[in-house]
């Protein structure tokens, strides 16, 4: 049977692994969604700038 320090090490290592398995995919998801939001915002700004650059149609 393992002594106390080995059990504590295995417990901490297991918790670290579990946290990594949750943190890494979550961090990737949040990064990808932030990038897509930023890209959509930049595209919207470009469209608005193009619209502002065109002359206004007056009836």
N, C-alpha and C positions, 0 to 999 in steps of 0.2 A: 504494500500500500504506500502511496506517495505521502511525503511529509507535508506540513502546513504551507511552507513557502512554495512548493511545487504547485499545490492546489491554487494558491493565490495567483501565481504566475499564469496558470492555465485559465483561471477565471478572467483576469485582466486581458490576456491575449484574446480570449473568446469575445469579450465585450468590445474590444478594439476592432476585431474582425467584423462583428455584427454592425458596429457603427459605420465602418467603412463601406459595407455592403449597402447600407441605407443612404449614407451621405453622398457617395460618388454618383449614383444614378440621379439622385435628387438635384445635386449641383449641376449636372449636365443638362437636366431638363430645364432648370431655371435659367441657365446660361443661354440655351437655345431659344427659349421663349422671349427672353430679353432682347436677343439679337434680332429675332423676327419682328418684334414690336418696333425696335429702332429702325429697321429697314423699311417697314411700312410707313413710319413717320417721315423718314427721309424722302421716300417716294411721294408722299402727300405734299411735302414742302416743295419738291421739284415741280409737281403739277401746278401748285398755286403760283410759283414764280413764273412758270410758262404762261399761265393765264393772265397774270399781271403784266407780262411783257407784251401781250397782244393788245392792239388798240380796241377801245370799247366800241361796240356797235351802237350808233345813235339812230333812232327812228326818224 
